[in-house]
Amino acid sequence: MTDAAPLKPKPQLNDIVYMRDAVLFEGPQAPHKISRFWILLILASIIAAAGVVADSTATVIGAMIVAPLMLPIQGTMLATVLGDRSGLFRSLFLLVAGAGTAIGIGFVVGLLTVTDVTAATNSQVAGRVSPGLIDLLAALATGVVGSIALVRRDIADALPGVAIAISLVPPLSVVGLTLESGVPDESLGAMLLFLTNVAAIIGTGIVVMAVYGAGRLATPPRDPAVLGRSRRNTAIVLSLMAIVVVVPLTVTTVQRVQDFTDQTTVNAAAEQWVDGTGWSVVGVTGGSGAVTVELEGSGDDPDPSTFADALRAQGVDPAEVEVKFVPTHTVELGVGSGE
């Protein structure tokens, strides 16, 4: 006979008391938790705004680690699952007030900068003002990890990674900076990224808590009728959140794909147009009916009508494309100079 295989230990789950203490601002320690939240939030907002202005990825990542906004978001999720109205309102208040503070700090830092901070001049801004469905996918996966880390003790060490993966304070800093720079459309894009991450954390957290049966552990036990209404209301809220987030993300994704297609088409036509003329294509930028082709070289300008005909053949309106010529010439120092 062979010995029976040892049973695998079940994952150790955190109890409701632990989870409430981890993400809800209540109890005797509430003043201490709130003061810590505000200290870390203000510092993280300053670090994030400075990192965005300096276009420093390392600094922005540091702000992600320090930022405490994950707590009220998860607190909102847990309070929703447990039917704790006071905890829900408290968490929502801290979330909204914290987000407003981060935006305000970003705006003030923008006032102190010499130049405007926009997507055209800053990669940190450019990466946060045009979110798409891929950002939602990343947010959903990160939200699941964060929720499971809250429930299970054996993977709680993953929380620092979650803080880095989920982008909360940096998009808010971008909202403030771009508002101050006078580009509200970019501010809306950054706010959409923030709301996408918030919705993903709350939505996936509610699902994870349901899988682990956290709702049944509420104290005191909830009436079945009340629990049923709560579940229906939660389903409605999740559906509305999905619509509010998914629809604009889908529109943005489709637009980005169209812009990429237009740029690729125009670039191919431009390469053929300047072949053998002494000019070369430096880059093709823009989209949505405003594509710019930048050329660099010397010699006579190539015939623009040829390029226009090539664009029409590819289904692109030439009126939506402009060409910038950047002439270059070489000066050989020392030629003809005396020794």
Beta strands, then each sheet from edge to edge (+ up, - down):
strand 1: 279-287
strand 2: 290-297
strand 3: 321-327
sheet 1: 1+ 2- 3-
end
